[in-house]
Amino acid sequence: MPTWNPSLAIGVASIDSQHKELFGRADALLTAMRGGKPAEEVSRLVRFLEEYCRTHFSSEERLMRDRKHAELDAHLKEHALFNEKFKALVAQFEQKGSSPTVALGFQKLVCEWLVAHIGASDRKVASALAGPRPTAPAVRAAS
């Protein structure tokens, strides 16, 4: 199961911290699912992770908007696709409980998707955030 490791750091402290937290929450969820924890506990962890993903994506997107990141729209689509897939997994969990198939689905989506997303898209965000801030056009005083 992929977990956080220093190679996933992108150099933006707030995002790196949130990524670490995402992996920690995903690990807790998967451990609970595989450990046969009660459905209420697993459900609470699922909802907690779902909310944290939304919070993280909003934070990341806000940084991108503030810096007028050129690939914002593509990044938003990646986040939206993740959210759709997560909702589908939640629906499977509600129907089937912590089955091995559902647990594997969460692992693939959250851990493996996150590793790929960080390695590609989020690294581009970090590069843009490290660059010079865009400046607003000069406003000329009326004569």
Backbone bond lengths (Angstrom), bond angles and torsions (degrees), N, CA, C in turn:
res aa  C-N    CA-C-N  psi(-1)  N-CA   C-N-CA  omega(-1)  CA-C   N-CA-C  phi
1 M - - - 1.452 - - 1.524 107.73 -
2 P 1.337 117.53 121.85 1.461 119.64 179.33 1.528 111.10 -62.37
3 T 1.298 116.33 133.94 1.457 121.53 175.92 1.518 108.08 -128.15
4 W 1.311 115.51 171.20 1.459 120.64 179.64 1.522 109.97 -62.16
5 N 1.309 115.26 139.03 1.453 120.50 170.77 1.522 107.22 -148.31
6 P 1.320 118.29 159.10 1.464 121.39 -174.25 1.530 115.09 -57.61
7 S 1.320 118.15 -22.97 1.469 119.06 179.07 1.530 111.93 -67.41
8 L 1.327 117.02 -14.92 1.464 121.17 179.07 1.526 112.84 -86.35
9 A 1.312 117.40 -8.06 1.470 120.34 179.66 1.524 109.26 -65.75
10 I 1.328 115.19 135.72 1.468 119.78 179.05 1.527 111.87 -106.64
11 G 1.326 116.96 -4.68 1.448 120.18 176.83 1.519 115.40 91.81
12 V 1.319 117.28 8.31 1.463 121.85 174.45 1.527 104.63 -113.02
13 A 1.328 115.56 106.73 1.470 120.79 -170.04 1.526 113.68 -52.33
14 S 1.320 117.88 -45.93 1.468 119.93 -176.88 1.529 111.22 -64.80
15 I 1.310 116.87 -41.37 1.464 120.20 -179.81 1.524 110.25 -71.24
16 D 1.328 117.25 -43.07 1.465 119.93 178.33 1.526 110.63 -59.22
17 S 1.308 117.09 -42.15 1.463 121.12 179.37 1.531 110.53 -62.26
18 Q 1.310 116.30 -42.93 1.465 120.42 179.54 1.526 110.81 -67.13
19 H 1.329 117.01 -38.88 1.469 119.25 177.48 1.521 110.79 -62.28
20 K 1.321 116.93 -42.62 1.469 120.15 177.59 1.529 109.87 -58.82
21 E 1.309 115.99 -43.77 1.467 120.87 179.87 1.530 110.93 -63.84
22 L 1.340 116.85 -40.91 1.465 119.93 177.78 1.525 111.42 -59.14
23 F 1.326 115.88 -45.68 1.461 118.94 178.81 1.525 110.84 -64.28
24 G 1.317 117.43 -39.62 1.457 120.62 178.38 1.519 111.59 -61.77
25 R 1.312 116.47 -42.90 1.465 120.40 179.61 1.520 111.40 -68.79
26 A 1.335 116.05 -39.11 1.466 119.53 177.33 1.524 110.20 -64.16
27 D 1.333 116.59 -42.53 1.469 120.40 177.47 1.526 110.93 -59.18
28 A 1.334 116.42 -43.99 1.467 120.27 -179.97 1.527 110.60 -62.29
29 L 1.329 116.91 -42.02 1.462 121.11 179.20 1.525 110.69 -63.15
30 L 1.319 116.75 -49.83 1.458 120.21 -177.26 1.528 111.66 -64.80
31 T 1.312 116.88 -37.54 1.465 120.77 177.28 1.523 110.15 -63.42
32 A 1.325 116.54 -42.64 1.471 120.59 179.19 1.527 110.94 -65.42
33 M 1.337 116.88 -41.51 1.461 120.40 -179.47 1.525 110.48 -64.75
34 R 1.313 115.76 -45.67 1.473 119.87 -177.91 1.520 111.95 -73.55
35 G 1.316 116.69 -24.40 1.458 120.90 -178.82 1.513 113.70 -87.21
36 G 1.327 116.65 2.96 1.457 120.10 177.83 1.517 114.16 69.94
37 K 1.328 116.92 29.40 1.469 119.99 178.46 1.529 109.70 -63.97
38 P 1.335 117.10 156.11 1.471 120.72 179.96 1.534 111.89 -57.11
39 A 1.322 115.41 147.60 1.461 121.81 -177.50 1.527 112.27 -55.12
40 E 1.341 117.29 -36.44 1.474 120.05 -179.04 1.531 110.34 -63.47
41 E 1.331 116.04 -41.49 1.468 119.79 -179.58 1.526 110.67 -67.23
42 V 1.321 116.27 -43.93 1.467 119.86 179.50 1.531 109.62 -64.53
43 S 1.313 116.44 -42.09 1.464 120.63 179.13 1.531 110.88 -60.24
44 R 1.318 116.23 -41.86 1.468 120.42 178.07 1.532 109.75 -61.40
45 L 1.332 117.21 -42.59 1.469 121.00 179.36 1.531 111.54 -66.62
46 V 1.331 116.77 -37.92 1.469 121.01 177.27 1.524 109.74 -61.14
47 R 1.326 116.62 -49.07 1.477 120.98 -178.39 1.530 110.91 -64.76
48 F 1.309 115.87 -38.98 1.461 121.84 178.75 1.527 110.03 -61.76
49 L 1.336 116.90 -46.05 1.460 121.52 179.03 1.524 110.73 -66.11
50 E 1.303 116.93 -41.62 1.463 121.33 179.15 1.534 110.40 -59.36
51 E 1.323 116.38 -46.31 1.467 120.79 179.48 1.522 110.99 -65.46
52 Y 1.330 116.55 -40.19 1.460 119.29 -179.81 1.527 110.99 -65.40
53 C 1.320 117.15 -38.20 1.470 120.13 176.70 1.521 110.15 -60.24
54 R 1.326 116.62 -45.21 1.475 119.89 178.67 1.524 110.76 -60.35
55 T 1.325 116.23 -44.48 1.464 121.04 -179.96 1.532 110.51 -62.14
56 H 1.315 116.01 -46.16 1.470 120.11 179.92 1.520 111.10 -62.72
57 F 1.338 117.30 -48.12 1.454 119.65 -178.98 1.527 111.00 -60.34
58 S 1.326 117.37 -41.33 1.470 120.71 178.44 1.521 111.08 -61.14
59 S 1.309 116.22 -43.02 1.464 121.00 179.23 1.527 110.97 -62.53
60 E 1.314 115.76 -47.11 1.463 121.16 179.77 1.530 110.55 -62.35
61 E 1.313 116.65 -43.71 1.462 121.44 -179.31 1.522 111.61 -65.85
62 R 1.326 116.80 -36.23 1.467 120.93 177.57 1.528 110.16 -62.92
63 L 1.326 116.49 -44.17 1.466 120.05 176.65 1.528 110.78 -59.85
64 M 1.312 116.17 -41.61 1.458 120.49 -178.96 1.531 110.80 -66.46
65 R 1.325 116.78 -41.27 1.467 119.89 178.16 1.527 110.77 -64.42
66 D 1.334 115.36 -44.03 1.469 119.68 -179.84 1.523 111.87 -58.27
67 R 1.325 116.16 -35.80 1.465 120.67 -179.35 1.515 112.99 -95.02
68 K 1.335 116.29 4.91 1.460 121.58 179.58 1.536 110.97 52.83
69 H 1.323 115.28 49.13 1.461 122.52 -178.30 1.529 109.86 -61.39
70 A 1.316 116.53 129.01 1.467 122.48 -175.46 1.529 113.11 -63.02
71 E 1.330 117.82 -27.57 1.461 120.64 -176.31 1.531 112.95 -103.96
72 L 1.325 116.12 24.44 1.466 120.30 -178.37 1.518 111.84 -57.00
73 D 1.333 117.86 -47.60 1.460 120.06 -176.55 1.527 112.02 -59.99
74 A 1.311 117.25 -42.86 1.471 120.68 178.64 1.529 110.20 -64.37
75 H 1.321 116.61 -40.01 1.461 121.11 179.94 1.536 110.33 -65.77
76 L 1.328 115.85 -41.58 1.468 120.02 177.13 1.527 110.76 -59.32
77 K 1.327 116.57 -40.31 1.463 120.47 179.31 1.521 111.01 -64.73
78 E 1.341 117.09 -39.39 1.463 120.27 177.76 1.525 110.14 -62.16
79 H 1.324 116.37 -44.08 1.460 120.21 179.54 1.532 110.64 -64.61
80 A 1.327 116.81 -41.58 1.469 120.60 -179.84 1.529 110.72 -64.00
81 L 1.314 117.35 -40.65 1.457 120.81 178.46 1.530 110.39 -64.55
82 F 1.326 116.80 -42.18 1.462 120.34 176.08 1.527 109.92 -57.87
83 N 1.332 116.45 -48.06 1.471 120.63 -178.22 1.530 111.51 -59.97
84 E 1.343 117.21 -40.65 1.465 120.84 178.21 1.526 110.41 -62.30
85 K 1.335 116.01 -45.77 1.465 120.13 -179.39 1.531 110.74 -65.77
86 F 1.324 116.29 -37.74 1.462 119.80 178.60 1.524 109.98 -62.75
87 K 1.333 116.76 -45.05 1.465 120.53 178.94 1.524 111.20 -60.33
88 A 1.331 116.97 -38.74 1.465 120.52 178.26 1.532 110.25 -64.28
89 L 1.326 117.09 -39.04 1.464 120.35 177.46 1.524 111.21 -67.39
90 V 1.319 117.12 -37.62 1.463 120.44 177.20 1.535 108.85 -61.11
91 A 1.326 116.46 -42.49 1.466 119.93 178.77 1.533 110.64 -63.08
92 Q 1.345 116.92 -40.34 1.468 119.96 176.56 1.527 110.60 -63.38
93 F 1.321 116.36 -42.25 1.461 120.54 178.75 1.528 110.18 -60.52
94 E 1.326 116.84 -43.07 1.460 120.61 -179.35 1.526 111.68 -63.84
95 Q 1.345 117.17 -30.50 1.464 121.20 179.08 1.525 112.77 -84.79
96 K 1.343 116.78 -42.44 1.463 120.91 -169.69 1.524 114.30 -110.59
97 G 1.332 117.19 -7.86 1.455 119.48 -176.51 1.519 110.97 71.90
98 S 1.319 115.84 -155.98 1.466 122.31 -175.32 1.524 111.93 -84.42
99 S 1.307 117.16 50.74 1.466 120.43 179.53 1.528 109.81 -67.40
100 P 1.314 117.88 157.36 1.468 119.98 177.14 1.525 112.49 -56.13
101 T 1.331 117.13 -35.98 1.464 120.90 179.38 1.524 110.98 -64.59
102 V 1.316 116.47 -43.54 1.467 120.68 -179.98 1.525 109.86 -67.99
103 A 1.319 117.52 -43.26 1.472 120.57 178.26 1.518 110.79 -60.49
104 L 1.325 116.91 -43.05 1.460 120.37 178.40 1.526 110.71 -64.85
105 G 1.314 116.70 -37.44 1.470 120.72 177.10 1.510 111.34 -60.93
106 F 1.328 117.26 -44.72 1.463 120.26 177.45 1.529 110.88 -64.36
107 Q 1.327 116.49 -41.31 1.464 119.09 -179.97 1.525 110.76 -61.87
108 K 1.321 116.65 -47.64 1.460 119.96 -179.08 1.521 110.75 -63.34
109 L 1.316 116.59 -46.41 1.456 119.14 -176.26 1.516 111.55 -68.18
110 V 1.301 116.88 -53.39 1.453 119.09 -172.85 1.525 111.71 -75.52
111 C 1.305 117.27 -54.10 1.466 119.59 -174.20 1.519 112.55 -76.49
112 E 1.325 116.93 -55.11 1.454 119.16 -175.85 1.525 112.10 -68.88
113 W 1.332 117.43 -40.91 1.462 120.16 177.45 1.518 109.60 -62.75
114 L 1.319 115.93 -43.15 1.454 120.01 -177.58 1.528 111.34 -63.37
115 V 1.326 117.82 -42.11 1.463 120.86 177.64 1.539 109.70 -59.69
116 A 1.324 116.57 -46.64 1.468 120.43 -179.71 1.530 111.02 -65.28
117 H 1.318 116.95 -42.73 1.467 121.86 -178.73 1.531 110.92 -64.47
118 I 1.309 116.27 -44.52 1.466 120.11 178.77 1.523 109.35 -63.24
119 G 1.320 116.86 -45.71 1.458 121.12 -176.28 1.509 113.97 -64.08
120 A 1.297 117.60 -28.76 1.462 120.38 -178.14 1.533 111.43 -106.84
121 S 1.308 116.30 -74.69 1.470 121.65 -172.22 1.522 113.96 -65.53
122 D 1.338 117.05 -46.98 1.463 118.77 -176.16 1.524 112.14 -69.53
123 R 1.310 117.91 -28.25 1.475 119.67 175.85 1.525 110.28 -65.28
124 K 1.333 116.67 -35.33 1.471 120.58 176.58 1.532 109.98 -66.23
125 V 1.321 115.61 -39.15 1.466 119.99 177.65 1.527 109.30 -61.55
126 A 1.313 116.87 -45.36 1.470 121.36 -179.31 1.518 110.55 -59.84
127 S 1.327 117.05 -41.54 1.465 120.36 178.90 1.521 110.74 -62.38
128 A 1.309 115.86 -42.61 1.471 119.69 179.85 1.525 111.02 -67.36
129 L 1.327 117.38 -38.83 1.461 120.45 -179.86 1.522 111.32 -68.21
130 A 1.327 116.61 -28.65 1.462 120.33 -179.65 1.528 111.68 -77.62
131 G 1.316 116.99 -19.96 1.461 121.17 -177.72 1.523 112.26 -76.08
132 P 1.313 116.41 179.55 1.469 119.89 179.90 1.523 111.11 -65.63
133 R 1.319 115.10 145.38 1.463 119.96 178.48 1.522 108.98 -71.48
134 P 1.343 116.82 138.58 1.464 118.38 175.83 1.529 109.13 -65.92
135 T 1.284 116.49 144.56 1.456 120.24 179.82 1.516 109.13 -106.15
136 A 1.309 114.45 149.51 1.455 119.84 176.97 1.525 107.97 -76.13
137 P 1.320 116.68 147.74 1.466 118.84 177.52 1.520 110.46 -61.16
138 A 1.309 115.63 145.59 1.469 120.45 179.59 1.522 109.63 -63.34
139 V 1.319 114.61 139.20 1.459 119.79 177.53 1.518 106.95 -101.23
140 R 1.310 114.32 126.59 1.467 118.60 -179.10 1.519 109.20 -92.71
141 A 1.286 114.18 138.05 1.471 119.88 178.12 1.518 109.47 -70.56
142 A 1.309 114.28 143.38 1.467 119.14 177.85 1.514 108.97 -69.45
143 S 1.336 117.46 140.79 1.474 120.46 -179.03 1.486 110.79 -92.99
